[in-house]
Amino acid sequence: MPAIKNAAEIAATPSAFKELDVDIDSVTVLSVTGPRRIAQLAQDKSCSPLDVYVKVRFSTEDGKEYEGANKLSILGKDAYQKFLDARVSGEKVNVSLHIYRNRTTGNVEAFVYLNDAPKASIDDLFANAESTSKKTSSLTDLIG
């Protein structure tokens, strides 16, 4: 969580802040915008529920609380359901955050994503590069 802490500290100096991407394992979901509230916001704004931002508040293993949000359409049904389930069950989940400065308000905010993909290094990505690479046809073949 040092990257989150550093982002908050750097936020005091607007010109120095850079966007950050942070992966955090084993967070406890404290709250998630519920389906009823999403439906109400969509109706109030005359938009699709998929265009409503879902707020997720969570705590890290050191007990500090953070909040992120993302559009329901970007989170997707499965990730949204997993956040809701984790809130009720207390199951730990892994999240990814894209931390940025809101240009309108100047506040440091974060897009939150569920990150249940296994960790991978660059070496892992290239482990089978020779045996599984797909050959692409030539552009000259296409135009004849």
N, C-alpha and C positions, 0 to 999 in steps of 0.2 A: 503494500500500500504506500510505499514512499512516493510513488509517482503522483498519487492523488494528493497527498500532503504537500508535495512540492508544487503541484499545480495551484493549490489554494494559496500557498505562500507567494508564489510568483504573480498571482492575480493582482496583487497590490500595485504592481508596476506594469500597466497595460502594454507598453511598447515591448517589454521583454517576453511576454507570454507567447508560447508556441503551442499548437495543438498537440495533444498526446493521445496515444492509444495504449490502454492498459488492460491486461488480463488479470482477474482476481479469482482465485479458487476458494471454494468453501465459504460462501457468504450465506447469511441467514436472511431470508426475505421477511421484512417486517410489515410492509403494506404494498398493495397493488391496486390500481384503479379497477373497481369492479365492473362487471358487465352492465348493471343497472345504471351506474353513473356514466359509463361510456354512451349508452343508448340515450340518456337524458341530454348529455352534451351534444351529441349528434343532432338530436331533434332541435335543441335550442339554437344551434348554428346552421341548421338546414343543410347538413352534409352527411356523408356516409359514415357509419361507425368506424370504418376502416381508416378514416382520415383523422380520427381523434387520437391525441397523444395519451399514452398510458404511462403513468408515473409509477416507478418502482423504488421503494425505499428499502435499504438493506444495511446490515451491519457486518463488519469484517471480523475476523477472529480476534482482533485486539479490542473489540467492543465499540469501535467508532462507527457512526452512522453516516451514510451517504445516500444520495438520491440521483436517479437518472430517469430519462423518459425516452419514448420513441413512439412513432405512429403504430397503431395496431396492425396496419397492413405490412409494415416492415418487420415487426416482431413475428407475425404469423400466428396461426391458430395453435399449433403445437407448443411453441415457446410461451405464448400467453397462458395456456392451460398449465404448463409446468410451473410458471411463476405463481399462479393461483394455488396450485397444489402444494408447492413448497411453503407458501405462506401459512397454510393450514397445518401441514404435517411437520414443519420445522426442518424438513430435509435440506441439506446444504446444496447449493448450486454454484456453478461457475459462471461468471459474467465477464463480458468485455465492455469497456467503456471507451467512447471517443470523447475526450474532454476538449472543450473549445470555449472561446470567449464569444458571447452573444453580442453581435455588432450593434443591436438596437439598445439593449440595456447595459451592456458592459459587464454583465455578470458572467462568471465562469460556470458553465453548465456541462452536462454530459448526456450523450446518447447512450442508452444501455442496450445490450444484446445478451441473450442467453448463449453461453459458450459451452456446449456439451460435446464438442468435437475433441478427440484425443489430441494431446500435444504433439506437435511435429516440428522437426528442425528442417533447415534447408537441405541438409544431407539426406533426411528421410524422403523428401520430395524427389530427389534425384537418384534414389537407391536402385530403381529398375529402369532407368532412362533408356538404356540400349535395347532391352528386350520388349518393352511395351510401347515404344513411340509409334505413333500413327503417321504413316506417310501421306503427305498432302499432294494432290495433283498439281501439276504445273499450270500456271495461268495461260500459257500458250495452248495447252490442251483444251481449255475452256473456249477460247476464241477461235480455235481451229486454224 
